[in-house]
Amino acid sequence: MNEGKPIETFEILGVVLFPFRAVPGYQAAGINGALIGCCLGPRVGAQLNTRKVRTNEWLQLCCVGRILIPFEAFSGKTMTEIEVKEGLRK
């Protein structure tokens, strides 16, 4: 989020072919990362070993997070800033 990290191929494919959302999470964190990646997004699954899942990411399951997260990104917050503020680093 706003840190200049390029979008990965599996993130693009995951928009059209749902199972591809699990691949980055599986590569980084195994089956738990794959399950989180399928439900909450490929980057969340891929970062599961390094940080906790945010409340706003869990809220995506009821569509509230899908509104809140883009507003955070639009306001210029980076994921690094959010990790420090919310104490998400493992």
SVG drawing of the C-alpha trace seen along z (x, -y; Angstrom):
<svg xmlns="http://www.w3.org/2000/svg" viewBox="-21 -12 30 38">
<polyline fill="none" stroke="black" stroke-width="0.4" points="0.0,0.0 1.7,-3.2 5.2,-1.7 6.1,-1.3 5.9,2.5 4.9,3.8 1.8,5.8 2.6,9.5 1.4,11.6 -0.6,13.9 -2.4,10.8 -3.5,9.9 -4.5,13.4 -6.4,13.7 -8.8,11.0 -10.0,13.3 -9.1,16.8 -9.9,17.0 -7.6,19.9 -4.5,17.9 -5.1,15.6 -3.8,18.4 -0.4,18.9 1.6,16.0 0.4,16.9 1.2,20.6 4.7,19.8 5.4,17.6 3.4,19.1 2.2,22.5 -1.4,23.7 -2.4,21.0 -1.1,18.3 -3.0,19.9 -6.3,19.9 -5.9,16.3 -4.8,15.3 -8.0,16.8 -10.3,15.0 -8.5,11.7 -6.2,11.2 -2.9,12.4 -0.7,9.8 -2.3,10.5 -1.5,14.2 2.0,13.6 2.8,11.4 1.3,13.8 4.7,14.8 5.8,11.3 2.7,9.5 -0.7,10.2 -3.9,9.8 -5.5,6.4 -9.1,5.9 -9.8,3.9 -8.7,7.0 -11.0,9.3 -13.8,6.8 -13.4,7.5 -15.4,10.6 -18.5,8.5 -17.5,5.9 -16.8,3.0 -13.0,3.5 -13.3,3.3 -14.3,-0.3 -12.0,-1.3 -8.7,0.1 -8.8,-1.9 -9.6,-5.1 -6.5,-4.5 -4.4,-4.0 -5.9,-7.1 -5.1,-9.2 -1.4,-8.2 -0.9,-5.7 1.7,-3.1 1.5,0.5 4.8,-0.1 3.1,-3.1 0.0,-1.0 2.1,1.9 3.9,-0.4 0.7,-2.2 -1.4,1.0 1.5,3.2 1.1,5.8 4.8,6.9 5.4,10.4"/>
</svg>
